[in-house]
């Protein structure tokens, strides 16, 4: 019974490049959440998605960031034209319906 | 702005003592509450969930919820050095039509001294 899977686990990008982070929820889970954690800080909500729908993107920066959860395949968090301030750990979590939610191992993004 | 607040610590307790971690939340509509433990460089792992007023025990851990005071706590009995980590409190709120959102506190760093 696989848990939440994220890849890559570590991603290094140069300023101006694109970063693409993937998340496969637990089997049967249709709710996906993305959180960002800066060094020594708490988890900040970014976006909440269900299959093919963005439910809440109030935590997403207005520019350069986008997320999707297609009918088939993983959820993807995309960051265009990365800057050094985007360096952080990005965690994905999934839940059944309003129940306990589980985190993936995270993707650690480093922008050079 | 819906918030979850925790004391950042560090909270230091001797080995074998009871560690008490506290959390308050601002949204009275919150219906579910969670405690996660996060070791440095790792992802958060679920310790306890609680939905009703009162206490819920699981091994050395007891979660307490008081909705009238908008207060959640976590007690760790017989604290061990391996319990040293950051503990995150989260509150979940239903957004209607089967949607839910979870807000985290910034976490309390616990140090258990051997």
Contacts between the chains, C-beta under 8 A, distances in Angstrom:
chain1	res1	chain2	res2	distance
A	31	B	99	7.7
A	31	B	100	7.0
A	33	B	102	6.7
A	35	B	104	7.4
A	41	B	106	6.7
A	42	B	88	7.0
A	42	B	104	5.6
A	42	B	105	6.4
A	42	B	106	3.4
A	42	B	107	5.4
A	43	B	44	7.1
A	43	B	88	6.6
A	43	B	104	4.3
A	44	B	104	7.9
A	45	B	101	7.1
A	45	B	102	7.3
A	45	B	103	6.4
A	45	B	104	7.4
A	48	B	99	7.2
A	48	B	101	5.9
A	50	B	99	7.5
A	55	B	95	7.1
A	55	B	99	5.0
A	56	B	95	6.8
A	56	B	99	7.4
A	56	B	101	5.8
A	91	B	43	5.8
A	91	B	44	7.3
A	93	B	102	7.7
A	95	B	100	7.0
A	97	B	98	5.8
A	97	B	100	7.5
A	98	B	31	7.8
A	98	B	32	6.9
A	98	B	92	6.7
A	98	B	94	6.1
A	98	B	98	7.1
A	98	B	99	7.9
A	98	B	100	4.0
A	99	B	32	7.8
A	100	B	34	6.9
A	100	B	46	6.2
A	100	B	49	5.1
A	101	B	34	7.8
A	101	B	102	6.4
A	102	B	46	6.6
A	103	B	36	7.7
A	103	B	43	4.5
A	103	B	44	5.1
A	103	B	45	7.3
A	104	B	43	6.4
A	105	B	42	7.8
A	105	B	43	5.1
A	106	B	43	4.9
